[in-house]
Amino acid sequence: MEFEYFNPNKTIIDVDYCDTFWKQISGLMFKSNSKPLLFTFDKQAKIHSLFCKPFKAIWLDKNRHLIKEEVITNWKLSISCDARYLIEVLI
């Protein structure tokens, strides 16, 4: 699935959409390579990095505009941002 988001470069990336409960819960856990993962949230985006290698989190608003980018290290229990979309990218 291609997903476009708006940052200074107006980036289009190929993502796997996490549209089931199990995909959303597992995310990048135990993965050493993966396409970027796309998550959608109704309210606040809350994630963890248990059993994950470090990854970049890209938070977007409802209009797909960049809110925040952050490198997430492993073993963090609660990471959150007021965002509609989240893209996780292994680094």
Secondary structure, DSSP 4 states (H G I P E B T S, - for coil): -EEEEBSTT-EEEE-EE--SHHHHHHTTTT-SS---EEEE-SSEEEE--TT---EEEEEE-TT-BEEEEEEE-SS-S-EEEE-SEEEEEE-
